[in-house]
Structures are given as C-alpha cells and as structure tokens.
Amino acid sequence: MTSQEHDNAGSDAAFDRIMEMIGNDGPFQRRYNIIFNVIAVLFFAMCVVNVLLVLAVPDHRCSIPATANGTHNETQYARWEQSIYPMEFNSRGDYVPSSCRMYNISYDNLDEQWTVPSNDTATVPCQYGYEYDRTYYDRTPITEQDWVCDRELYGTNVFAIVRVSEVCGTFILGQLGDRIGRLPVYLFSIVTAAVGRVFAIFSTDNYWLFAVLAFIGSFSTNTSFQSPLIIAMEISKDENRAALSLWQLVGWTAGVCLAPLILWWMRDWSWFMIVTSLPCLLFYCFPRYAIESPRWLVSQGRYGACLVQLRKIATVNGKPFVMGEDQLRLLVPRPEREKTYGIASLFSGWHMSKLTCLLLLSWICNTIPTFTLFLLSLQMGGNPFLNNFWQGAVELPAYLLGQLCCDRLGRRFTNSGAFLAATIACLPVVLLIHRPGTELYVTMLAIVVKFFVCITYFALYLQSVELYPTSLRQTGTSFGIIVSNVFGAVGPYIVYLGTSRDLRLPFVAMGLIMFVGAVSAIFLPETLHQKLPETMDEGRQFGRDQRFWSIPKRPASTTATARTIETELHELQKLHKPSS
C-alpha cells in the first residue's frame, strides 16, 4: 500500500469511527429516513407520475350534430352506429367501429335516411368534434383540447419531453450534487417539481407552454430521490445500505399506488395536480433534519460546516460530542484533491470505463421497459386506475424480494437473474394477447414482467451507488439515469406503435431489451459486503480480483465495547499515524 493510499484508508476509517461515536444507526438516521426517504418520496412519486396519468387517452369516437346537441336516445344511437362509423381492426386485432373516422354522408336527417353505407362510401376525419368515454375521467387535457386522432402524438410527445427533461436535470443537478452539495440540489428540486406541475394547469390551451412546464416539473425528478438517499447512506453504517434503498422504494411504491386512486376519486385533473404537487413544498419545514452530508463536507475540506452537521446528529442520538475543528482536521485530514472532470472521470482507465459502460447498458435495459409498462397500463383496457394501481402495488413485494436476494445472493446475480426472468415472462404475453378472452391473463403477465423489472431496479440502484468513489458517486449514478432516460424517451413511441399497430410489438421489444440487460449485468463486480470506494484509485481497482462465480461472504463481525470520548480520540490519532 502506498503512503497516499494508507493516508486515505486511515482517514476513511477515522471518519467511520467518528460516525460510530455519534451514532450511525440511531434516532437521527431513522427520523431522517422516514421524513426524506419515505414520506417526501411518497409525495415526489405522485408529483412524478401525475402528468403521465392525466394524459391517458380515454375511448373516443366522432361526434355528429345529433349527439353533440343531445337530440338522440340510446335506441337511435345503436341503430345509427353502423351508418356512422366505418369498421376497422384495432391494435388487439378486434374488428370495431373507427375511433377517428366517419362516413362522408349528410347527418342532418340521419333518422330518415338510415342505411348501412357500402364499402365504397368515402370516409373523412371527425368533422364535429369527439365524444369521450366519461366512465373514469370527467376532465383531462386530452378531453379538453382533443389531443386524439390526428393530434394523438401530442400526449406521446409530452411523455418524451418529460424524459428529455429528466436527462437534462440529472446531467446538471447530478454533477452539482458532487460540487456544491446534496442539500442545495435537493431544495432546488422541491421548488421546480411543485412549480412546474401546478402552473401546467393553466396552460393547456397553449400546447407548447404546457410542454415547457412539463419539462420544468420533471427537471429535478431523479435528484429529488438521489440526494436524500446518498446523504442517508453516508451517515449510516454499511450494513444498512440495502435497507435504506428499500425504505425509499416503499415510499415510491406508496406514491405510485395512491396517485391513480386519487385521480379516480377526484376525476378532475386540475385539482389532482394541485393535491399531488404542492405538498412537496412542506419539506422545507424540517431544518433540524435537513442536513448536508458530513462525509461530503470533509471531502471538500469544510471542517466547520461538517462539525455543525455532526453535532446535529449527535444531539438527536443523545451522544456526547466535544470535538473541535482542529481535532477533526488532524484526525481526518483532507486528502490531496484529486482532479475530477465530471462525467469524463467515469471513463478514467480501462476498468472504470468497462464498469461505467456495463452500468449504462443495464440502466437502459431497465428504464425502457419500466416506462413502457407504465404507459401500457393506461392503454390495456378495463379500469386504467386499477391497472396502474396493480402495476405500482407489485413493486413493494418485488423490492422486498430484491433486498432479500441482494443480501443473500449478491447484487450481480439478483440483477441478471431478474432480467432473464422478465424476458421469459414476455413470451406468453406475445402468444396470448390476440386471443379473445385473454385480457385478464395478459394483464397478470404484464404485472409479472413489472415485478422482475422492479427487482432489477433495486439491485441496479444499489450497484450504481456502491461502485463509484465518493467524489463521483452522485455524478456516476446520475449519468446512468441520464443515458437511460435518453433511450427511455423511445418508450412512448414503443407504446404508440403497439396501440396504433399491434399490441404484441412492445412486449417483443421489451423481451429483447431485457435479455441484453441480463447479459450485461452478469459481468458487473459484486458489491455486497464490500467497502465503498472513497478515492479514484479505489474506484479504478474495485472488483478486479473477484472471481466470476463467487458468492459474497459476510465479514467477521466485531463486538464494540463502550469507550469514552478520550479513548476514541486516542485510537483515532493512532489510526491516522503513517505506517513505518
């Protein structure tokens, strides 16, 4: 071990010991986790998905003067239907009346001239507006502005714009999180999410303004989850890393499940957007617990600010802490500042470049199916809110199983195995989706696919946080999400291809993508029971000596005995002395 590596290891161990002194698994960590990684994430999750839910396209058909004026009854309408709408095959292969075209005939005296037009009768796009199925929705941007038929790509484009926004926000804010701190980025994320979503309510008559506000509201989507999780991991003991990620995903699942039920109950998209967006601002109201990561502050040489945060943690945990700035500087000297170049540093050296590329490929293969399945749940037929609820509800057992497998089998085998299982689950969907009476089975199989995709997300997120060194942790995690969201923007168009052409196509595409994910994930190094890399050198060496088929083993546990503050400081001072 070189002198610099020894100094870095001594500083890391010294800071870990300080965290043990003030409590790295105490009331502060538990309360921080509940406030910012469960409750706050619940509201952020609703804010993330609310714009996607209100852009679901309800069943619709052309309106005619009699139906628009309400001068008809159901008996008349059933008799007229064949003379109004040409028949066509939908994306499920069913022969149904057209949703977007009507016969080019006179509709003024339809009751008198009721006949079934021949195949040669000309058809035209809807001339008198549209009728919408109001079973589940009273008012949405789609029904207010008629974003259907020749304008049905309007909603699809907004989905893609949301993805592009997440890419831009993650690119900018992810790097800022490692440069100016996790906390300022988190507080900025709160404002942009709430403001973008609420102001979008007043802009539907201007499509491009609505799209811009959707962009603003989604700009900080990923950092609103990353920042508090990274802070929690950096103030908690290593054994709790998987559990912390699980708690955040519990909050996410609760939000994703609640959002469609709230819209189902309210039926009006304007109030729904307000109720699911404004509460995000409440999380400015916890200054005692909204801390900056003390480990990050030390890495930046900001010892005074670090001590302020350490004292907050010690006070809540009921631990005495009398260390001064000079003592902290002596025990945890700032390592020689490594030159980092943001995202470019993720490709410094062959080994780190290989890890980054494998992580990027895994992120892409996870994100495209995740977004595609979410949008498909709104178009699968039946109650769209319950479809979306079950798609969300399956996440919690998936994350629980993900944590169990990640802590027993390791992150690598869990990630690759879940990708492979999701690929296999797509096959029966492709075979069944065109058969009459199989809608329930197809919906259940889609939920099974979502189940395994969620397991891959759990394992992949852990791997991304654990593989990169401290100075690049948020940058690296953000970059993976950036690249995956660039490719994830094709998800809405995969869904559009399925709903406008053939519903089998999205599942064929997802199956192929997830098979690639299974192959890429198996070549990532195992991170279970491994010390998090702190420096660039450690990051470049991480996993080089691991055997491919090895199962990670828990290190031998040590029993901590009670020590006084003076004894702890004495041991820390000895720990930091350079080896002879």
N, C-alpha and C positions, 0 to 999 in steps of 0.2 A: 504494500500500500504506500503510495507517495505521501509526502508531507501534507500537500494540499488536500488530498482525499481523506487523510486522517483527521485534519482540522475540520473538514466538512462533516465527517461522521461524528466527531466529538460534539460539534455544535448542534447537530440534529438530535443526538442522544440527550444533550443537556436541555434542549427545549422540551423534548418529550418528558424529561424528569420534572421540569417546572410545571408542565401541564398536569402531571400526576399529583404534584403538591397542591395545586389549587383545585383539583378535581376535573378529570376528563370524562367522567360518567356520572355527573351529579345533577342536582335540580336545574342548574342553568342550562345544561345541554338538553335536558328533557323538555323544559319550557320553550327554549328556542326552537326545538324541533317541532313541537306542537303548534306554536304560533306561525312560524315561517315555512315549515316544510309540510304541514298538514292543512291547517285552516287557510292560510294565504294561498297555498297551491290549489285548494279546492275552488276558491273564487277566481284565481287566474285561469284554471282549466275551463270554467264556464265562460270566461271572457274570450278564451281562445276559440272555442267551438261555437259561440253564439252566432257569429256572422255566417258560419257554414250551415248551421241549422235553418236559419231564416231564408236561405237561398235554395232550399229544396223545391223541386218543381212538382206541384200537385197535378193530378189528372185534369185535362182540359180538352175543350173542343170548340169549334167555331160557333159563335153566336149568330142568330138570324133575327130579323126585326120582331117576329112574334115572341121569341124567347127573351130578347132584350127588353121588350115592353111589358112582358109578363102577361100577354094576352093568349095564353095557351094553357092546357091542362096536361097532366101526365099521359092520359089516354091518347090525346092528339100527338104528343111528342113521340111516344112509342111507335105510332103509325107513320110519323114523318121520317123517322130516323134513317130508314133505308133510302129515302129520296133526297136526303140532305148530304150525307157523308159517304164518300167512296170507301170501299173496303180495302184494307192493305194488311200486310204482315208486320207485326211489331217485333221488337228485339227478342221476344221469347218464342217467336215462331207462331204466334196465335194470329188468326185472321179476324181483324177487328175493324170497327169504323175509324176513319182517319181522325187524328187529333188536330191537324193543321191545314186540311184542305176541305173544300166543299164543292158540290156540283154547281156549275155555272148556269143556273136557271133563275127564273123570277120567283121571289119568295113573298111577293105581296099577297097573292091569293093561293097560298100553298094548300089550304084545306080543300079547295075546289079542284085543283089540278094535280092531286096527289097521284103520282105514278112512280114506279121504280125506274130510274134512268138506265139506259143501256151502257155497255162498256165503252161505247164511242162518245158518250157525253163528256164535254170538256169539264175540267176541274180548275179551280182558282184558289189562291190562298184566302184565308179568312178575311171577309170584307166588312164585317160588322163587330169586330172585337172578339172576345173569348169568354166562354163560361168556364168556371173553375169548380172543382170538387171542394166544397166547403166543409167536408166531414171533419177535417183535422185543423184547418187553418181558416181564420177569418180574414187576416190582413198580413201580407208579406210584401217585400219589394217585388217579387215575381208577379203577384196578382195585381199590385198597384200600377206597375209600369209595363205589364205584358211582355216580360222577358222570356218569351217562349217562341217556338217555331223558328221563324227567320231570325229571331233575336235570342235563341236559346243558348248561344255561346256567351252571352253577356255574363250569366252566372258562372259558367265554366272559366271564363277569363278572370273573374274576381278570385276564384279559387287559386288560379295560377299566380295572380298578383300577390295574394296572401303568402304563397310560398316564396316568391321573389323577395318580398319584404322581410321574411324571416331570414333569408340568406344575407341580405344587406345588414340587418340589425345584428345578427350573430357575428358577422365579419367585423363590424365596427366595435360593438359593445363587448364581444368576447375578448378582443385584444386590449380594450380599455380596462377590463376587469383585472388583467395582469399588470397594467401600467398605473392606473390611478386608484385601484382598489375595487373589491367586490361590492362594498356598501353603496358608494355613489351610483354605480351602474344599476344596482337593484332599485334604488329610489327613483331613478330616471325611468326605469321600466314600468313602475307603477303608474306614473303620470301618462306616458304615451299610450299604454293599454286602455286606460279609462277614457281619456280624451278622444282618441280615435274612434272608439266604438260608440260613444254617446253622440258625438257630432254627426256620425254617419246617418243617424235617424232623420236628420233634416235635409238630406242631400239626394234622396232617391230620384228626384225629378231631373237631376244632372248626373248622368251615369259616370262621367269621368271624375267628378268631385267625390262621388260615392267610392269609386275605386281608390282614389288618393287617400281618403280617410280609412278605408280598409287596410291600405298599406301602412299608414301611421299606427293604427291599432295593433298590427301584427309585428311591428318593427322589433319589439323587445320580448317577443314570445319566449324564446329559448333562454335568454339571460335571466328572466324572472324566475325560472326554475333552477338554473345552474348556480347562480350566485349564493343563495342561501344553503344549497346542498354542499357546495365546496367549503363554505365557512363552517358548516356543521362538521364536515369530515376533518377539517384542520384543527378543530378544538376538541375532538373526541378521540377515544382510543381506537387503535386499528381494528380491533375485533368487531367494532360496531359499524363498519363501513357499509356492509350489505344491508344491515337493519335500517340505517339512515335512508338509504336509497329506497328501501321498501316502504318506509313511512311516507316519503314524499309521493310515491306512486299510489299509496292508499288515498291520499288527498286528491291526486289527479283523477283516480277512478271515481271517487265520490262526486267530483265536479262534473265529469263527463256523463255520469248517470243522472245527476239531478237536472242538468240543463234541458234535455229534451222533455222531461216531465214538467218542468216549469213552463216551457213554451206550450205544451199540450194543455195545461191548465189555464194559461193566460190567453192563448190564441191570437194575441196581438203582438206583432214583432217589436213595436216601438217601446212598450213598457217592458217587454222581455229584455231588450238590450240595456235599458237603464238598470233594471234589477240585477242583471248579471255582470255589470261593468263597474258601476260607481262604488260598490263595496271594496274594491281593490285599494281605494284611497285610505281606508281605515288603517292600513298597515304602516302609515306614517306615525301612528299613535303609540308606538312601543319603543321609546328611546332607550329604556333600560336594557332591552334585549337586542335592539338593532345595532349590532357591533360590527366593526371591521375585523377581519381575520388577524389575530395577533401573530400568527406564523408568517403571514404575508408581510406585515409591518416590519418584523425583524429582518426578513429577507431584503427589505428596502432600506435598512438602517434607521428606521424611525422608532427608536427605543422608547422615547417618552410617550408617544401615542400607543405603543404596544403595552406599556405598563398600565395605562388607563384602561385598556380593554381587559387585561389580566386581572386588575383589581375588581372590575365589574363581575367577572366570572367567579373570583374567589369570594366576594361578598355574598352573592346569591348561594354559593355552595357551602357557605359557613366555614371557610378555610382561612386561617391567618396568612397574610402575605405582606411582608415588610421589605421586600427587595427594592433597591434604588436603581436609578438609571445606570450608574457606573458599574454596579454589580452585574446587571443584566448585560451590559456591553462587554464585561470581562468574561462572563460565562458563555455568552452566545455572540461571539464577535461576528460582525458582518463578513461573510465570505467575500473573497475577491470577486468583484462584479463581473459576471460572465456577460459577454456581448451576445445579445439575442436580437434576432431580426424578425420577430413576429412569426408569421406562418413559414417564412423561409427556414427558420431554425428547426422546424419539424422534419426537414429533409437534410439535416446535417449529418452526414455519414451514411454508409450503406444500410446498416442495421436499423437505424431510426427511420430512414426513408422506407424500408420494407414494412416496418410496423405501421407507419402512417398510411401507406397505400392499402394494406390489408384492412385497417380500421375504416378507411374511407369506403372501400368496397362493401364491407359489412353494413355500414350506415346506409349506403344507397339501397342495398337489398332489403333493409328493414323499413326504410321510410316510404318507399314507393308502395308496397303492399299495405302498410298502415293507413296511409291517406286514401288509397284506392278503396279499401274495405269500408272506411268510414263513409265515403261518398256513396258507395254502392248500397249501404244500409238504408239510405234515404230513397233509393230507387227500386228496391227489391219487391215492392208490392206489400199489401197489408198495412198495418199501423206503422208509419215511419218512426214515431216516437218510441214505441216499444222495440222496434228493430234496433234503433240506436241505443236504447237503454241496455238491451241484452248484449250488444257489441261492447258497451262500456263495462257492464257488470262482470263479464267474463275476465276482465283484466285483473281483478283482485285475486281470484284463485290462481291465475297464471303467475302473478308476481309472487304469491306465497310459495308456489311450487318452484319458481325461478330462484328464490332465495335459498330454499332447501337444497336444490340441485347445485347452485353456485357454491354453497358452503360445504357440500359433501363431495361432489364430483369435480368441482372447479368451474371457473368461468368459461374456459375454452370448450370443453366437451358439452356443457349445457347450451352454449350459443350455437355450435354447429349442429348438435342433435335436434334442437328445436327448429332450426331452419329446415332440416331434412324432413321432419315430421310435418311441417306446414306444407312443404312441397307435395308430399304424398296425399295430404288431405284435399288438395286441389283437384286431384284426378277424378274422384267420384262426382264432384260438382260439374265438371265438364261433361260427364256421361249422363247426368240426370236432368240438367237444367232445362232441356227442351221437352222433357216428357210431362204430359199433363198430370196434375195431381201431386207433383213432387215439390211444390213450393216450400212446404214445411221442412222437408229433408234438406233442401238446398240451403235454407236459412240456417239450419242447425250445423251443417257442414261449414258454412261461411264463418260461423261463430267458432268452430273448432280451429279453422285456419287462423282467426284472430287470436285465439288462445295461445297458439305456439309462437305467433309473431310477437306477442307481448313478452313471452319468456326470452326471446332473442333480444328484445329491447332492454330488459332488466340486466341481462348478462353484459350486453354491449356497453351500456352506460357505465357500469362498474369498470369494465376494462379500459374505457377511454379515460376515466378519472385516474385510474391506478397506473397506467402505463407511462404517462408523461411526467417529467420532473415538475417541481413546484413552480418554477418560473414560467412554465409553458402549459400548466395544467388546464387553465380555462381557455387559453388560446387553442390548444390541441383539441379539446372537447368541442369547442365552438366550430373549429374548422371542419370537423367531421359532420356536424349538423349543417354547416353551410353547404358543403358539397352535396350532401344527401338531399337537401331541400332544392338545390338546383335541378337535380334529377327528379325529385319528388313533384316538381311542377308538371311533369307529364302525367301524373296520376289522374287529374280531372279529365284529361283527354283520353286516357285509357277507359275511364268510365263513360265518357261521351261515345267512344267507339262501341262500347258494349250496349248502351241504351239505344243508340241510333242504328246499330248494325246487328250485332249478335252478342247476347249476354255471356256466351262461353269465352269470348276473347279475353276479357280481363283476367279470368282465372287461369287461362293458358299462359298469359304474360306473367302473372304473379308466380306461377309454379316454376317457370324457367328462371326468373329473377332470384327466387329463394333457394333454388338449387345452387346457383352461383354463390350465394351467401353462405351456404353450408360448407362449400369447398374453401372459401376464403377464411372463414372463422377458425377452421381446424389448424391453420398454420400460425395463429397468434400465440404468443407465450402465455403461460398460466400466471395469474396474479394473486391467486388465493394464498394466504399466509406469507406473502412476500412484502418486504419493506418497501414503502413508496419511494421511488427515486426522488432525490432532492435537487441534484445538480444535472447539468447537461451530460457530464461524463457518465453518471449513473444511468441516465436515460439511454445513452448510446450502448451501454453494456447489458441492459436489462433483458433477461431471458436467453442470453446467448448460450449458457451452459445447461439449459433444461433439456431433458430427454423427451422425445415426442409422446411416448405412451405412459409417462409417469403420472401417478395420481398424487396431488399435493398432500403433504402430511402436516398436521398442526405442530408447531414448535413446542418444545418442552416448556410447560408453564412454570413461572416462578412465583413464590409466595412473598408478597410485600409485607414488611413489618413496619410498625409505627416508628416514625423518625421525627425528630424535632427539626425546625427550620434550619438551625445552625448546622446540624449534621448533614442535612440535604445539601446546603450550600458548600460544605466542605467536600462532599463527594463530587459535586458538580465541578468544583475547581480542580480536583484531582483528575476527573474525567477529561477535562479540556487540555491538560498538560500534554505537550507533544511527546511521543514515544522516543526513547533513547535509541 
